[in-house]
């Protein structure tokens, strides 16, 4: 092969390798976003990690106690109105439905009964007779508690996000097929052009994975290093911890996958040198 043909071949292979890198990054980004930001399971894991359920339970019980104090009910009577397990169950049901663009109504009657029970028991212990007026007051208190509980459980932005996710999800499969097929075809083309020089083929695969790894790592790493996520302005401490953990974990997923690509690149480079030495 003359010099000009070698130059053209090398330029062609380099361009194809760069295109493969771009396709690989695009496909990987879609898969990561699908498994993190588009996943209710990922959000619920972030809730566990950020201790969201216990912190939210404290806020809910404090709010119900405040309502009770306004109605003459001692705070001690309502200190354990809802449990962390109940909050977790309702929140996970809500997020699962919201990510599908649906709305979830928390069961009302069981909750009202749950709130009324300790108040009724307290009145009985105090030997207080329940009049029609006091029963109405207790019912109103339970209704207010239910509304407050529902507001705490539901994240206002999630249903809208879920609807957008469902609109975009219908195109995800097409994107994955197009990017994946294009990547495989170009990879096969590289193999065809370099199949006589295995050390060069492996070296170009090293470039593909190395470039992909760097693209996946750099921007998420810069965002994390800048502290941008930590500066999110949210007044609710549990919600702040949840969202910062959720976003941080999502960016870390890019970095972890990028790191795996860099490792694959390094191993390919080493193997390429070994092949070249013994070829």
C-alpha positions in Angstrom: 0.0 0.0 0.0 1.5 3.4 -1.0 1.9 6.3 1.3 -1.2 8.3 0.1 -3.5 5.2 0.5 -2.1 4.7 4.0 -2.8 8.3 4.9 -6.4 8.1 3.5 -7.0 4.8 5.3 -5.7 6.2 8.6 -7.8 9.3 8.3 -10.9 7.3 7.5 -10.4 4.9 10.4 -9.7 7.8 12.8 -12.9 9.6 11.6 -14.9 6.4 12.0 -13.5 5.8 15.4 -14.4 9.3 16.5 -18.0 8.8 15.2 -18.1 5.5 17.1 -17.1 7.3 20.2 -19.9 9.9 19.7 -22.5 7.1 19.1 -21.3 5.2 22.1 -21.5 8.2 24.4 -25.0 9.0 23.1 -26.3 5.5 23.6 -24.7 5.3 27.1 -26.2 8.6 28.1 -29.7 7.5 27.1 -29.3 4.3 29.0 -28.0 6.0 32.2 -30.8 8.7 32.1 -33.4 6.0 31.6 -32.1 4.0 34.6 -31.6 7.1 36.9 -33.6 10.3 36.2 -36.4 8.4 34.5 -36.7 5.7 37.2 -39.0 5.8 40.2 -36.8 3.0 41.7 -33.8 5.2 41.5 -35.6 8.1 43.2 -36.8 5.7 46.0 -33.2 4.5 46.5 -32.1 8.1 46.9 -34.9 8.6 49.4 -33.5 5.7 51.5 -29.9 7.0 51.2 -30.8 10.6 52.2 -32.9 9.4 55.2 -35.9 11.1 53.6 -38.6 9.0 55.1 -37.6 9.5 58.7 -37.1 13.3 58.3 -40.4 13.6 56.5 -42.2 11.6 59.1 -40.9 14.0 61.8 -42.2 17.0 59.8 -45.6 15.4 59.3 -46.0 14.5 62.9 -45.0 18.0 64.0 -47.5 19.5 61.6 -50.3 17.2 63.0 -49.3 18.0 66.5 -49.5 21.8 65.7 -53.1 21.2 64.3 -53.9 19.3 67.5 -52.6 22.0 69.8 -54.9 24.5 68.0 -57.8 22.2 68.8 -56.8 21.7 72.5 -55.2 18.3 72.0 -51.8 17.8 73.8 -48.8 17.2 71.5 -48.0 14.0 73.4 -51.2 12.4 72.2 -50.2 12.9 68.5 -46.5 12.4 68.6 -46.6 9.1 66.6 -49.6 9.8 64.4 -47.8 8.3 61.3 -44.9 6.0 61.0 -41.9 6.0 58.8 -43.0 2.8 57.2 -46.3 4.3 56.3 -44.7 7.3 54.8 -42.3 5.1 52.8 -45.1 2.9 51.5 -47.3 5.9 50.4 -44.3 7.8 48.9 -43.1 4.8 46.8 -46.7 4.2 45.6 -47.0 7.9 44.7 -43.6 8.1 42.8 -44.3 4.8 40.9 -47.6 6.2 39.6 -46.2 9.7 39.0 -43.4 8.4 36.8 -46.0 6.9 34.6 -47.8 10.2 34.4 -50.6 9.1 36.7 -52.1 10.6 39.8 -52.4 8.7 43.1 -54.9 9.5 45.8 -53.8 8.3 49.2 -56.5 6.3 50.9 -58.5 8.7 53.0 -60.8 6.7 55.3 -58.1 4.5 56.9 -56.0 7.7 57.5 -58.9 9.5 59.1 -59.6 6.6 61.4 -55.9 6.4 62.3 -55.8 10.1 63.3 -59.1 10.0 65.2 -58.2 6.9 67.3 -55.6 8.5 69.7 -57.8 11.6 70.1 -60.8 9.4 71.0 -58.7 7.4 73.4 -57.4 10.6 75.0 -60.9 11.9 75.5 -61.9 8.5 77.1 -58.9 8.6 79.4 -59.9 12.1 80.5 -63.5 10.9 81.0 -64.7 13.6 78.6 -68.1 13.0 76.9 -68.0 13.5 73.1 -70.7 15.8 72.0 -71.9 16.3 68.4 -69.9 19.5 68.3 -66.7 17.9 69.6 -67.0 15.0 67.1 -67.3 17.6 64.3 -64.2 19.3 65.6 -62.3 16.0 65.7 -63.4 15.2 62.1 -62.3 18.6 60.9 -58.9 18.1 62.6 -58.6 14.7 60.9 -59.4 16.2 57.5 -56.8 18.9 57.9 -54.2 16.3 59.0 -55.1 14.2 55.9 -54.6 17.2 53.6 -51.3 18.1 55.2 -50.1 14.5 54.9 -51.1 14.3 51.2 -49.2 17.6 50.6 -46.1 16.2 52.3 -46.1 12.9 50.4 -46.7 14.4 47.0 -43.9 16.2 45.1 -45.6 18.9 43.1 -43.2 18.7 40.1 -43.3 14.9 39.8 -46.6 14.3 37.8 -45.5 16.9 35.2 -42.1 15.3 35.0 -43.7 11.9 34.7 -45.9 13.0 31.8 -42.8 14.4 30.0 -40.9 11.2 30.6 -43.7 9.1 29.1 -43.8 11.4 26.0 -40.1 11.0 25.6 -40.0 7.3 26.5 -41.9 6.4 23.4 -38.9 7.6 21.3 -36.2 6.1 23.6 -36.4 2.7 22.0 -36.0 4.2 18.5 -33.0 6.2 19.6 -31.4 3.2 21.2 -31.9 1.1 18.1 -30.6 3.7 15.8 -27.5 4.6 17.9 -26.8 1.0 18.8 -27.1 -0.3 15.2 -25.0 2.6 13.8 -22.3 1.9 16.5 -22.1 -1.8 15.6 -22.0 -1.1 11.8 -19.2 1.4 12.2 -17.3 -0.9 14.5 -17.6 -3.7 11.9 -16.3 -1.3 9.3 -13.2 -0.6 11.5 -12.7 -4.3 11.9 -12.9 -4.8 8.1 -10.4 -2.0 7.5 -7.9 -3.1 10.1 -8.4 -6.9 10.3 -4.9 -7.5 9.0 -3.4 -5.4 11.8 -4.9 -6.6 15.0 -2.8 -4.4 17.2 -4.0 -1.3 15.3 -7.6 -2.5 15.6 -7.3 -2.9 19.3 -5.6 0.4 19.7 -8.5 2.2 17.9 -10.9 0.4 20.2 -8.9 1.8 23.0 -9.4 5.3 21.5 -13.1 4.7 21.2 -13.5 3.6 24.9 -11.1 6.2 26.1 -12.7 9.1 24.3 -16.2 7.9 25.5 -15.0 7.6 29.1 -13.6 11.1 29.1 -16.8 12.6 27.5 -18.9 10.9 30.2 -16.7 11.9 33.1 -15.7 15.5 32.4 -19.0 17.4 32.5 -20.5 15.5 35.5 -17.3 15.9 37.4 -17.2 19.7 36.7 -20.8 20.0 37.9 -20.1 18.1 41.1 -16.9 20.0 41.7 -18.6 23.4 41.2 -21.1 22.7 44.0 -24.0 23.7 41.8 -26.2 20.9 43.1 -25.5 21.8 46.8 -26.7 25.4 46.1 -30.2 24.4 45.0 -32.6 26.7 46.9 -35.1 24.5 48.7 -36.4 25.4 52.1 -37.6 21.9 53.1 -34.6 20.0 54.6 -35.9 16.5 53.7 -36.7 17.5 50.1 -33.4 19.3 49.7 -31.5 16.1 50.9 -33.6 13.9 48.6 -33.1 16.0 45.4 -29.4 16.7 46.0 -28.8 12.9 46.6 -30.9 12.1 43.6 -29.0 14.4 41.2 -25.6 13.6 42.7 -26.2 9.9 42.3 -27.3 10.4 38.7 -24.1 12.3 37.9 -22.0 9.7 39.7 -23.5 7.0 37.5 -22.0 8.8 34.5 -18.6 9.0 36.2 -18.7 5.3 37.2 -19.6 4.2 33.7 -17.0 6.6 32.2 -14.4 5.1 34.6 -15.3 1.6 33.4 -14.7 2.8 29.8 -11.3 4.3 30.7 -10.4 1.0 32.3 -11.4 -0.9 29.2 -9.4 1.6 27.2 -6.3 1.1 29.3 -6.6 -2.7 29.0 -7.1 -2.5 25.2 -4.0 -0.2 24.9 -1.9 -2.7 26.9 -3.2 -5.6 24.9 -2.5 -3.7 21.7 1.2 -3.2 22.7 1.5 -6.9 23.5 0.0 -7.9 20.1 2.3 -5.4 18.3 5.4 -6.8 20.1 4.7 -10.3 19.1 3.3 -9.6 15.6 
